[in-house]
Amino acid sequence: MTPESRADDIDVRPIAESEFADWLRAVNTGFLRAAPLTDEEVEGRRERFVEGRNLGAFDRGRCVATFRSFDQELTAVGGASVPADAISGVTVTATHRRRGLLSRMMARDLTAAERGDVVATLIAAEYPIYGRYGFGPATWMAEWTVDVPRAGLDARWAGPAEGGRIDLVEGEDVRKLGPELHERLRRRQPGAIDRDDMWWKLNTGALGWDTSWKPPFYAVYRSASGEVEGMAVYEVDDNWGDAKQPLNTATVRWLIGVTPAAERALWEYVCSVDWVVKVKSGWRAPDDLLPHFLPDPRAARITSLADWLWVRILDVERALEARTYEGTGTLVLEVAGVDGLTGGRYRLEASPEGASCTPTTESAELEVGLGELGALWLGDESAVRLAALGRVREERAGAARKADALLRTSRRPWCPDMF
Ligand SMILES: CC(=O)SCCNC(=O)CCNC(=O)[C@H](O)C(C)(C)COP(=O)(O)OP(=O)(O)OC[C@H]1O[C@@H](n2cnc3c(N)ncnc32)[C@H](O)[C@@H]1OP(=O)(O)O
């Protein structure tokens, strides 16, 4: 029997494109997907290979850990796009866990600030993994299950009000109409991220090699003037009760609307498909309007609530200057860095007209960890709450309240996508 390799013998490095198939196999192993990979899938997924940013760890030539990052646009409060280092495909094969491989891959990637990225982003498989690297949960998601017969909707509902209309379309129509609609939403929705061409192909069944694909229904909402303002993509199961009653569940894969009228029309539509008695909403912001579109909001029950997009601030000054502020004020923050990266003392001067954030030697009012700053940045978390938990410290009484008045937003951020 050959002895186990020492951690230092394991090589962590960007993979060559010729190693992509082995790397993908390791991703599947790490995510506990045992089905073999086809050559077509390897070729198809190659589109997302980025030279220098698909990292692997190799033990005697075998890929035992994976990590990938790519350029992403993330919408800050107020609608500006900030360049983000999106991290995904993080796996360490079970035989090599807890030997520091994730930490080594992360350390390599978090030099991303040198590429000019303002933040790094990821969606965490498990809550305890990424806080140690300076990430904080910046958006949350809620999924509702609607008990349709109790929702109080008018059973005679026959389409949107005010001249709007809903049409069922095909995947190819979504590939044509979806990107522009999504960009309209993305450019004003804090927490939203861009969708690449591959996203649209993967999510409309345009890739023959994707054996997990199940065709859904696609509904498009147009306003009275004929403009595409919303889309809902949903699947329906096949479930009949003992007495021959239809008891189907519609599961929304994604639903976006750029006006409240579009959102309302699409939710009313999905909740009024004959045979459907239950609607699962998919990943929404925790303050989504859905329950309140129903005459009886209690018919919509939150069945899943969890952290979603995690953010690590890579450049404090640019991050705080990229977003907008509804109030006016100054705040001196002591940001505790991680591994000597990013920390420092900063003076934020903010008003609805703009903000500046600069290093300072003034006394700090509030001490925050990098992860806490990530959680506060998109406006979701409360500094007062974090102070009560002992996770931020007031150096001046009232500083947490002042931070909330500046940083918190009237609606919660939302990242509709998984990556
Ligand atoms: C963005 C994404 O892709 S999310 C997907 C993440 N991947 C998965 O969940 C797939 C299954 N899990 C794995 O592949 C691995 O367990 C990983 C990637 C989560 C961790 O990889 P490892 O190489 O074992 O982590 P590593 O040894 O570098 O651990 C670093 C530290 O994090 C801790 N840690 C690692 N994973 C976890 C976890 N799941 N829960 C709690 N703590 C963890 C370790 O204990 C260690 O702590 P220490 O510094 O106090 O000793």
The ligand as an ORCA input file, in Angstrom:
! r2SCAN-3c Opt
* xyz 0 1
  C     -19.003     28.172     -3.967
  C     -19.159     26.685     -3.930
  O     -18.805     26.016     -4.833
  S     -19.872     25.997     -2.527
  C     -19.505     24.265     -2.640
  C     -18.552     23.796     -1.577
  N     -18.299     22.380     -1.799
  C     -18.936     21.399     -1.149
  O     -19.718     21.621     -0.247
  C     -18.646     19.993     -1.620
  C     -18.335     19.053     -0.445
  N     -17.292     19.574      0.444
  C     -16.012     19.758      0.027
  O     -15.670     19.542     -1.113
  C     -15.001     20.222      1.071
  O     -15.364     19.724      2.302
  C     -14.863     21.759      1.162
  C     -14.504     22.318     -0.202
  C     -16.135     22.414      1.656
  C     -13.741     22.079      2.182
  O     -12.498     21.674      1.667
  P     -11.279     21.269      2.621
  O     -10.067     21.192      1.764
  O     -11.649     20.111      3.443
  O     -11.164     22.563      3.546
  P      -9.847     23.026      4.322
  O      -9.097     21.804      4.804
  O      -9.088     24.000      3.503
  O     -10.530     23.750      5.550
  C     -10.217     25.026      5.962
  C     -10.984     25.298      7.235
  O     -12.394     25.287      6.958
  C     -13.059     24.337      7.790
  N     -14.110     23.721      6.968
  C     -13.982     23.221      5.753
  N     -15.157     22.744      5.318
  C     -16.047     22.940      6.295
  C     -17.416     22.621      6.433
  N     -18.102     22.012      5.474
  N     -18.025     22.970      7.579
  C     -17.310     23.589      8.589
  N     -16.002     23.907      8.502
  C     -15.374     23.561      7.362
  C     -11.973     23.347      8.165
  O     -12.292     22.647      9.329
  C     -10.773     24.239      8.312
  O     -10.882     24.915      9.565
  P      -9.595     25.381     10.380
  O      -8.850     26.335      9.492
  O     -10.171     25.989     11.617
  O      -8.815     24.114     10.626
*
